[in-house]
Amino acid sequence: MWRLASAACAELSAPVAVLNVPALSFNAGSLLRRAGGKPIRVASKSIRSKDVLRAVLAQEGYAGILAFTLPEALWLAADDALTDVVVAYPTADTHALRALAADPQACSRVTLMVDSAEQLDWMAATLADAPPGAPIRLALDLDASWRPQVGGRDVGHIGVRRSPLRSGADAISMTLDIASRKLGNRPLFQLVGLMAYEAQIAGLQDTPRTGNPVADLAKSTILKQIQRSSMAEVIERRSNVVAAVENIVDLEFVNGGGTGSLELTTQDPSVTELAAGSGLFGPTLFDGYSRFSPAHAVGFAAQVVRRPTPDIVTVLGGGWIASGPAGADRSPVPVYPPGLTMVGTEGAGEVQTPLRGAAAAQLRIGDKVWFRHAKSGEVCEHVDELVLLDGGKIVGGALTYRGEGKAFV
C-alpha cells in the first residue's frame, strides 16, 4: 500500500494523510462479521470525518454514532443522515446544553451520558430557566472495569476510571433520580439507554510484541486470563443491572464493547448494540490482538528536509503522538521506505523527526516518509482531509473535522 500511496501522492505537499478505500471496506466487513448480527454504533472519536461517518453508516449493520462531546453531537445531528447520536462522555458545556434543550429536533436525535446525581444537579440548574420543551434523553454509564476479589473484598482495579455506577442498586438509584427531575410540571429527563465499555478487553492488546518472545508469551498468557475472567464478570453484572433498570423503565438500547472485543461482547444477551471505530482505520495499537487483524487503512507522510549525517534524514513534523500512557506504543511508526527507525534520544518531534537506517542514504530532500499512527481518529486533527486511494490512484477526498473548521476537544 505505502509504495502505491507514495507514488499517488508524489505531487502533494506534506503532511498528507491517506485513506485506502478497499482497506476501509475490508475492515467494515470484518467488524460486522465479528459483531455476529448485532448493530454497530460508530465511535466518532476514532473517525473525525463526517464524510467517512456517512459512508460507513450507509452500510447495513451500522446504526448510530457514539460521539465524544455535546457540541460535536449537535453539529452531527443537524445532518439528516446522522439522526441517532449518543454522547459517550458526560458534558459540562452550559451553552451546548441550553442549545440542545432549545432545539426539539436535536432533543429527538441526541442522547447524553450520566453517572451521578451531581451531574443531574448541574444540568437541572443549567436548564432551570429554559423554555418548555422535550425531555433531555439520557443514558447511564455503567463501570465495566474488573475488580478481582479475595475473600469478598476488592484487591485491585483493572480497566479505566470512568463511572461510579457498578451495581443494580447504583443504577436503580440513578433511574429513580432521573424520573424525579421536573421542570415545572413536565419531566426534565428521559432515560433511554445504558452503556458499559469494557476497556480492559476492547482496548488492550492480548498479544504484545516487544521483541522479547519469552516475555511477550508470558504477558500474553496473563492478559488473556485476565480478559476471560473480566468478561465473565462483566457479562453477569451488566445483565443483572439491565434487568434491574428495566423493572422501572424500558431501555431503547444497551451499548457495549469496542473494536477489540466485538466477538466477546456480542455474546452478552443484555447488550443490544456494539460500539466500534478504530477498527475501521486499523492503527498500530490494533496490531497486537489474537482474535482479528485489521487492514492498514490510514497513514500519513512527512517530508525530508535535512540530512544531519549520511545515515540519518530529518522529516518536518511527525510528532503525532497518540493519547494514553506515554510510551513507544503511542508514537507513529515509519513504514515506507522500509528499514527506518526513530532516533531513541529524540523520537517523533513537534516540528522535526530524525530517522535512521539504510534507506536514509537513498532519500533526498523533498522525498516523503510514510508513517502509521498509533490511534485512529487523532490523525485527523493534523490534516484538513483524508486523500482517498483505490488501486494506487487518488479517487477523492474526505474532509476531516479540522477541514470543516471544527475542533471539539
LOMIVEX-75344 format. One line per field, with one value per residue (C-alpha): residue in three letters; z, y, x. Coordinates in Angstrom, 2 decimals, m for minus. Each point is the difference from the previous one (the first is absolute). Example, Ala and Ser with C-alpha at 12.3 -4.5 7.8 and 13.67 -1.06 7.14 Angstrom:
<atoms>
code = (ALA | SER)
c3 = (7.80 | m0.66)
c2 = (m4.50 | 3.44)
c1 = (12.30 | 1.37)
</atoms>
This chain:
<atoms>
code = (MET | TRP | ARG | LEU | ALA | SER | ALA | ALA | CYS | ALA | GLU | LEU | SER | ALA | PRO | VAL | ALA | VAL | LEU | ASN | VAL | PRO | ALA | LEU | SER | PHE | ASN | ALA | GLY | SER | LEU | LEU | ARG | ARG | ALA | GLY | GLY | LYS | PRO | ILE | ARG | VAL | ALA | SER | LYS | SER | ILE | ARG | SER | LYS | ASP | VAL | LEU | ARG | ALA | VAL | LEU | ALA | GLN | GLU | GLY | TYR | ALA | GLY | ILE | LEU | ALA | PHE | THR | LEU | PRO | GLU | ALA | LEU | TRP | LEU | ALA | ALA | ASP | ASP | ALA | LEU | THR | ASP | VAL | VAL | VAL | ALA | TYR | PRO | THR | ALA | ASP | THR | HIS | ALA | LEU | ARG | ALA | LEU | ALA | ALA | ASP | PRO | GLN | ALA | CYS | SER | ARG | VAL | THR | LEU | MET | VAL | ASP | SER | ALA | GLU | GLN | LEU | ASP | TRP | MET | ALA | ALA | THR | LEU | ALA | ASP | ALA | PRO | PRO | GLY | ALA | PRO | ILE | ARG | LEU | ALA | LEU | ASP | LEU | ASP | ALA | SER | TRP | ARG | PRO | GLN | VAL | GLY | GLY | ARG | ASP | VAL | GLY | HIS | ILE | GLY | VAL | ARG | ARG | SER | PRO | LEU | ARG | SER | GLY | ALA | ASP | ALA | ILE | SER | MET | THR | LEU | ASP | ILE | ALA | SER | ARG | LYS | LEU | GLY | ASN | ARG | PRO | LEU | PHE | GLN | LEU | VAL | GLY | LEU | MET | ALA | TYR | GLU | ALA | GLN | ILE | ALA | GLY | LEU | GLN | ASP | THR | PRO | ARG | THR | GLY | ASN | PRO | VAL | ALA | ASP | LEU | ALA | LYS | SER | THR | ILE | LEU | LYS | GLN | ILE | GLN | ARG | SER | SER | MET | ALA | GLU | VAL | ILE | GLU | ARG | ARG | SER | ASN | VAL | VAL | ALA | ALA | VAL | GLU | ASN | ILE | VAL | ASP | LEU | GLU | PHE | VAL | ASN | GLY | GLY | GLY | THR | GLY | SER | LEU | GLU | LEU | THR | THR | GLN | ASP | PRO | SER | VAL | THR | GLU | LEU | ALA | ALA | GLY | SER | GLY | LEU | PHE | GLY | PRO | THR | LEU | PHE | ASP | GLY | TYR | SER | ARG | PHE | SER | PRO | ALA | HIS | ALA | VAL | GLY | PHE | ALA | ALA | GLN | VAL | VAL | ARG | ARG | PRO | THR | PRO | ASP | ILE | VAL | THR | VAL | LEU | GLY | GLY | GLY | TRP | ILE | ALA | SER | GLY | PRO | ALA | GLY | ALA | ASP | ARG | SER | PRO | VAL | PRO | VAL | TYR | PRO | PRO | GLY | LEU | THR | MET | VAL | GLY | THR | GLU | GLY | ALA | GLY | GLU | VAL | GLN | THR | PRO | LEU | ARG | GLY | ALA | ALA | ALA | ALA | GLN | LEU | ARG | ILE | GLY | ASP | LYS | VAL | TRP | PHE | ARG | HIS | ALA | LYS | SER | GLY | GLU | VAL | CYS | GLU | HIS | VAL | ASP | GLU | LEU | VAL | LEU | LEU | ASP | GLY | GLY | LYS | ILE | VAL | GLY | GLY | ALA | LEU | THR | TYR | ARG | GLY | GLU | GLY | LYS | ALA | PHE | VAL)
c3 = (0.00 | 1.04 | m3.23 | m1.99 | 2.37 | m0.38 | m3.80 | m0.01 | 2.35 | m1.51 | m1.04 | 3.24 | 2.72 | 3.32 | 2.51 | m1.81 | 1.42 | m2.10 | 0.39 | m2.05 | m1.07 | m0.55 | 3.42 | 1.62 | m1.69 | 1.17 | 3.58 | m0.02 | m1.11 | 2.56 | 2.84 | m1.10 | m0.14 | 3.48 | 1.30 | m0.73 | m1.19 | 2.61 | m1.35 | 0.40 | 1.19 | m1.50 | 2.46 | m1.56 | 2.03 | m2.05 | m3.35 | 0.27 | m3.56 | m0.74 | m3.55 | 1.27 | 2.66 | m2.66 | m2.22 | 2.80 | 1.35 | m3.47 | 0.30 | 1.45 | 3.50 | 1.09 | 1.96 | 1.87 | 1.27 | 3.33 | 0.27 | 2.40 | 0.75 | 0.01 | m2.41 | m2.42 | 0.44 | m0.73 | m3.17 | m1.16 | 0.87 | m2.16 | m2.96 | m1.05 | m0.74 | 3.64 | 2.11 | 2.92 | 2.04 | 3.49 | 1.82 | 1.68 | 2.66 | 2.42 | m0.95 | 2.01 | m2.91 | 1.08 | m3.42 | m1.79 | 2.52 | m0.32 | m3.79 | 0.18 | 2.22 | m2.36 | m3.10 | m0.19 | m2.92 | 1.84 | 3.12 | m2.05 | m1.51 | 2.82 | 3.18 | 2.86 | 2.38 | 3.80 | 2.97 | 3.09 | 1.76 | m0.05 | m3.79 | 0.15 | 2.49 | m2.36 | m3.01 | 1.94 | 1.20 | m3.51 | m1.44 | 2.85 | m2.13 | m3.29 | m1.92 | m0.04 | m2.40 | m0.53 | 2.79 | m0.29 | m0.99 | 2.41 | 0.25 | 3.02 | m0.17 | 1.93 | 1.16 | m1.78 | 1.55 | 1.78 | 3.73 | 0.93 | 3.48 | 2.75 | 2.90 | m1.33 | m0.02 | m3.01 | m0.42 | m3.17 | m2.84 | m3.60 | m2.63 | m0.38 | 2.58 | m1.37 | 1.85 | 3.72 | m0.95 | 0.43 | 1.46 | m0.59 | 3.11 | m1.39 | m3.29 | 1.62 | 2.16 | m3.09 | m1.94 | 2.74 | 0.34 | m3.75 | 0.12 | 2.91 | m1.75 | m1.26 | m1.67 | 0.98 | m0.44 | m2.72 | 0.14 | m0.47 | m1.02 | m1.67 | 0.64 | m3.28 | 0.15 | 1.82 | m0.98 | 1.43 | m1.68 | 1.00 | m0.87 | 1.56 | m2.74 | m2.93 | 0.24 | 1.25 | m2.33 | 1.12 | m2.05 | 0.69 | m2.23 | 1.73 | m1.75 | 3.01 | m0.94 | 3.45 | 1.83 | m2.64 | 0.34 | 3.78 | m0.11 | m2.66 | 2.11 | 3.01 | m2.05 | m1.62 | 3.39 | 1.42 | m2.97 | 0.24 | 3.70 | m0.54 | m2.88 | 2.02 | 2.89 | m2.09 | m1.96 | 3.23 | 1.68 | m3.05 | m0.54 | 3.62 | m0.19 | m3.24 | 1.49 | 3.08 | m2.01 | m2.35 | 2.98 | 0.06 | m3.58 | m3.46 | m1.52 | m3.70 | m0.08 | 2.04 | m1.51 | 0.67 | m1.27 | m2.44 | m2.96 | 2.08 | 1.59 | m2.52 | m0.23 | 3.81 | 0.87 | m2.55 | 2.09 | 2.80 | m0.44 | 1.82 | m2.64 | m2.92 | m1.92 | m0.18 | m0.45 | m2.28 | m1.86 | 0.06 | m1.78 | m3.12 | m0.35 | 1.49 | 1.93 | 1.57 | 3.44 | m1.63 | m1.36 | 3.20 | 0.21 | m0.43 | m1.10 | m3.06 | m2.34 | m1.53 | m3.29 | 0.18 | m1.45 | 1.12 | m0.04 | m0.34 | m1.62 | 1.11 | m2.24 | 0.22 | 0.63 | 1.24 | 0.38 | 3.23 | m0.78 | m2.99 | 1.63 | 1.55 | m1.64 | 1.73 | m0.97 | 0.78 | 2.83 | 0.69 | 3.72 | m0.20 | 3.37 | 0.97 | 3.29 | 2.91 | 2.16 | m1.52 | m1.66 | m3.26 | m0.80 | m0.25 | m2.60 | m3.77 | m1.75 | m3.24 | m2.54 | m3.43 | m1.22 | 2.20 | 2.42 | 1.67 | 3.77 | 2.42 | 1.72 | 3.60 | 1.61 | m2.03 | m1.14 | m1.97 | 0.32 | m0.05 | m3.01 | m1.05 | 0.22 | m0.79 | m1.49 | m0.21 | m2.26 | m3.27 | m1.91 | 1.21 | m2.40 | m2.97 | 1.07 | m1.35 | 1.10 | m0.78 | 0.11 | 2.14 | 2.88 | 0.86 | 3.54 | 1.66 | 2.95 | 3.38 | 0.51 | m2.43 | m0.38 | 1.63 | m3.28 | m1.44 | 2.42 | m2.06 | m3.56 | m1.77 | m2.03 | m0.47 | m3.57 | m1.24 | m1.81 | m2.00 | m1.98 | 0.46 | m1.44 | 1.65 | m0.27 | 2.17 | 3.42 | 3.31 | 2.08 | 3.62 | 2.90 | m0.25 | m3.71 | 0.84 | 2.59 | 3.03 | 3.07 | 2.86 | 2.66)
c2 = (0.00 | 2.50 | m0.17 | 0.64 | 2.79 | 1.64 | m0.07 | 1.25 | 2.90 | 0.95 | 3.46 | 0.77 | 2.13 | m1.66 | m0.67 | m2.10 | m2.72 | m2.74 | m2.36 | m3.19 | m0.64 | m3.80 | m0.36 | 2.02 | m2.25 | m3.13 | 1.29 | 0.99 | m3.50 | m1.61 | 1.97 | m1.05 | m3.67 | 0.21 | 1.75 | m3.12 | 1.78 | 2.76 | 3.58 | 2.06 | 3.60 | 1.84 | 1.74 | 3.41 | 0.74 | m2.70 | 1.45 | 3.81 | 0.33 | 0.57 | m1.27 | m3.33 | m0.27 | 0.40 | m2.63 | m2.56 | 0.59 | m0.52 | m3.68 | m2.48 | m1.02 | 3.42 | 2.17 | 3.23 | 1.94 | m0.09 | 3.59 | 1.48 | 3.50 | 1.68 | 2.81 | m2.71 | m1.86 | 3.13 | 0.60 | m3.59 | m0.31 | 3.01 | m2.28 | m2.07 | m2.94 | m0.04 | m0.09 | m2.26 | 1.39 | m1.20 | 2.09 | m2.54 | 2.37 | 2.35 | 3.66 | 3.17 | 2.40 | 2.54 | 1.56 | m3.35 | m1.39 | 3.05 | m0.24 | m3.63 | 0.78 | 2.78 | m2.24 | m2.60 | m1.79 | m0.30 | m1.22 | m2.85 | m0.94 | 0.47 | m2.05 | 1.14 | m2.19 | 0.28 | m1.92 | 2.13 | 2.14 | 2.82 | 0.10 | 0.04 | 2.88 | 1.98 | m0.63 | 0.86 | 3.27 | 0.85 | m0.58 | 1.58 | 2.95 | m1.90 | 0.30 | m3.08 | m2.64 | m3.69 | m1.95 | m0.46 | m3.58 | m1.69 | m3.22 | m1.49 | m0.74 | m3.22 | m0.60 | m3.16 | m0.20 | m3.20 | m0.03 | m3.46 | m1.08 | m2.07 | m0.98 | 2.23 | 3.12 | 1.93 | m0.44 | 2.00 | 2.07 | m1.07 | 2.30 | 3.70 | 2.46 | 1.07 | m0.36 | m0.49 | m2.16 | m3.71 | m1.80 | m0.40 | 2.07 | 2.83 | m0.06 | m0.14 | 3.00 | 1.98 | m1.17 | 1.20 | 3.28 | 0.62 | m0.68 | 2.42 | 3.02 | 2.44 | 3.37 | 1.46 | m2.82 | m1.88 | m2.56 | 1.58 | m3.25 | m3.30 | m3.06 | m1.93 | m1.98 | m1.49 | m0.31 | m2.15 | 0.13 | m2.82 | 1.87 | m2.65 | m2.37 | 2.22 | 2.36 | m2.23 | m2.15 | m3.63 | m0.88 | 2.76 | 0.06 | 1.56 | m2.04 | m2.31 | m3.22 | m1.58 | 3.09 | 0.62 | m3.55 | 0.26 | 3.38 | m1.22 | m3.02 | 2.21 | 2.56 | m2.64 | m1.48 | 3.43 | 0.76 | m3.33 | 0.53 | 3.64 | m0.79 | m2.64 | 2.43 | 2.94 | m2.12 | m1.20 | 3.41 | 1.94 | m2.43 | 0.40 | 3.79 | 0.14 | m2.28 | 2.22 | 3.21 | m1.53 | m0.75 | 3.78 | 1.24 | m1.55 | 0.64 | 0.71 | m1.25 | m1.62 | 0.79 | m1.93 | m0.90 | 1.52 | m1.01 | m2.40 | m1.92 | m0.28 | m3.79 | m0.23 | 2.80 | m1.18 | m3.18 | 2.08 | m0.37 | 3.29 | 1.98 | 1.23 | 1.84 | 0.20 | 2.89 | 0.14 | 2.57 | m0.56 | m3.32 | 1.85 | 1.70 | m2.72 | 2.02 | m1.61 | m0.50 | m2.68 | m2.02 | m2.04 | m1.81 | m3.75 | 0.03 | 2.28 | 1.84 | 3.24 | 1.30 | 3.09 | 2.53 | 3.34 | 1.45 | 3.34 | 1.33 | 2.55 | 1.55 | m0.29 | 3.44 | m0.66 | m2.58 | 0.38 | m3.05 | m2.35 | m2.65 | 2.39 | 2.15 | 2.41 | 0.47 | 3.07 | m0.70 | m3.58 | 0.30 | m1.10 | m1.73 | m1.93 | 0.49 | m2.39 | m0.95 | 1.51 | m2.62 | m1.37 | m1.63 | 3.48 | 1.22 | m0.20 | m2.71 | 0.66 | m2.64 | 1.18 | m0.11 | m3.06 | m0.19 | 3.41 | 0.43 | 2.90 | 1.36 | m1.09 | 3.23 | 2.11 | m2.09 | 1.62 | 3.75 | 2.91 | 1.59 | m2.52 | m3.75 | m1.53 | m3.50 | m2.43 | m3.04 | m1.29 | 1.57 | 3.45 | 0.06 | m0.36 | 2.78 | 3.51 | 3.40 | 0.17 | m3.77 | m1.28 | m2.46 | m1.84 | m0.74 | m1.95 | 1.73 | m1.69 | 0.88 | 0.64 | 3.31 | 2.14 | 0.06 | 2.06 | 2.84 | 0.74 | 0.15 | 1.62 | m3.08 | m3.67 | m0.69 | m2.99 | m2.68 | m3.00 | m2.21 | 2.43 | 2.91 | 3.06 | m0.29 | 2.90 | 1.54 | m0.16 | 3.17 | m0.42 | 1.89 | 2.36 | 0.47 | 1.10 | 2.45 | m2.10 | m0.86 | m1.48 | m1.09)
c1 = (0.00 | 2.65 | 2.01 | m3.18 | m1.04 | 3.39 | m0.27 | m3.60 | 0.77 | 3.36 | m1.20 | m1.87 | 1.54 | 0.71 | m1.32 | m2.58 | m2.24 | m1.60 | m2.94 | 0.15 | m3.61 | 0.30 | 1.67 | m2.80 | m2.57 | 1.82 | 0.13 | m3.68 | m0.96 | 2.30 | m1.58 | m3.49 | 0.98 | 1.49 | m3.13 | m2.05 | m3.12 | m0.21 | 0.05 | 3.16 | m0.12 | 2.99 | 2.36 | 0.56 | 3.14 | 1.71 | m1.11 | m0.34 | m1.24 | m3.66 | 0.52 | 1.34 | m2.71 | m2.70 | 1.61 | 0.29 | m3.50 | m1.43 | 0.97 | m2.47 | 1.01 | 1.25 | m2.45 | 0.62 | 2.99 | 1.80 | 1.23 | 2.54 | m1.35 | m3.39 | 1.03 | 1.17 | m3.29 | m2.05 | 2.01 | m0.35 | m3.69 | m0.85 | 0.80 | m3.03 | 2.30 | 1.20 | m3.15 | 1.00 | 2.88 | 0.93 | 2.61 | 2.27 | 1.36 | m1.79 | m0.22 | 0.56 | m0.48 | m2.63 | m0.53 | m0.26 | m2.47 | m2.24 | 0.25 | m1.07 | m2.99 | m1.12 | 0.08 | m2.82 | 1.64 | 3.32 | m1.82 | m1.46 | 3.36 | 2.56 | 0.43 | 2.26 | 1.99 | m0.30 | 1.33 | m0.71 | m2.56 | 2.56 | m0.24 | m3.79 | 0.14 | 2.24 | m2.24 | m3.15 | 1.55 | 1.21 | m3.48 | m1.97 | m1.10 | m0.25 | m3.28 | m2.26 | 1.19 | 0.65 | 1.73 | 3.75 | 0.80 | 2.44 | 1.97 | 1.74 | 3.72 | 0.69 | 3.56 | 1.22 | 3.47 | 1.00 | 0.66 | 1.30 | m0.96 | 1.56 | m2.22 | m2.78 | 2.19 | 1.28 | 3.75 | 0.58 | m1.43 | 0.63 | m1.44 | m0.68 | m1.31 | m3.36 | m3.26 | m0.76 | m3.02 | 0.72 | m3.00 | m3.70 | m0.63 | 2.16 | m1.88 | m3.45 | 0.86 | 1.01 | m3.06 | m2.36 | 1.90 | m0.29 | m3.75 | m0.48 | 1.54 | m2.64 | m0.02 | m3.32 | m2.47 | 1.86 | 2.83 | 3.41 | 1.70 | m0.84 | 2.16 | 0.34 | 3.23 | 2.95 | 3.65 | 2.80 | 3.43 | 2.37 | 3.23 | 2.24 | m1.18 | m0.97 | 2.96 | 2.82 | 2.12 | 0.15 | 3.10 | 2.58 | 3.06 | 2.98 | 2.68 | 0.51 | m1.88 | 0.24 | m1.24 | m2.68 | m1.35 | m0.14 | m1.74 | m2.45 | m0.94 | m0.72 | m1.94 | m2.20 | m0.86 | m0.80 | m2.23 | m1.85 | m0.70 | m0.95 | m2.35 | m1.84 | m0.43 | m1.21 | m2.50 | m1.59 | 0.04 | m1.19 | m2.88 | m1.08 | 0.17 | m2.00 | m2.67 | m0.21 | m0.38 | m2.56 | m2.22 | m0.52 | 0.44 | 0.23 | 3.42 | 0.39 | 3.59 | 2.77 | 3.40 | 3.17 | 3.42 | 2.43 | 2.14 | 2.09 | m2.88 | m2.85 | m0.10 | 0.02 | m2.43 | m2.56 | m0.41 | m1.56 | m3.79 | m0.62 | 1.93 | m2.12 | 2.72 | 3.80 | 2.41 | 3.03 | 2.03 | 3.76 | m0.35 | m1.15 | 3.40 | 2.24 | 2.64 | 3.07 | m1.61 | m2.15 | 2.93 | 0.25 | m3.35 | m0.28 | m3.66 | 0.20 | 2.38 | m1.28 | 1.35 | 2.20 | m2.44 | 1.48 | 3.49 | 1.75 | 3.13 | 2.57 | 2.65 | 3.79 | 1.51 | 3.57 | 2.76 | 2.01 | 2.20 | 0.31 | m2.24 | m2.59 | m2.66 | m2.33 | m3.64 | m2.07 | m2.45 | m0.99 | m0.67 | m3.60 | m0.02 | m3.13 | m1.80 | 0.46 | 3.01 | 3.13 | 2.18 | 1.32 | m3.34 | m1.61 | 2.45 | m0.48 | 2.02 | 1.92 | m1.07 | 1.22 | 2.62 | 0.67 | 2.90 | m0.31 | m0.17 | m0.29 | 3.08 | m0.49 | 1.17 | m2.45 | m2.96 | m2.82 | 0.33 | m2.41 | 1.71 | 2.62 | 0.58 | 3.42 | m0.03 | 2.90 | 0.51 | 1.40 | m2.89 | 1.04 | 2.95 | m2.36 | m2.36 | 0.32 | m1.24 | m3.72 | m0.62 | m2.84 | 0.20 | m3.22 | m1.15 | m2.76 | m1.64 | m0.44 | m3.68 | m2.78 | m1.83 | 2.67 | 1.92 | m2.87 | 0.75 | 3.15 | m1.41 | m2.95 | m0.86 | 0.71 | 1.13 | m2.01 | 1.98 | m1.20 | 2.33 | 2.85 | m1.97 | m1.52 | m3.80 | m1.10 | 0.32 | m1.86 | m0.06 | 1.04 | m1.58 | 2.97 | m0.66 | m3.54 | 1.33 | m0.89 | 2.08 | m2.03 | 2.48)
</atoms>
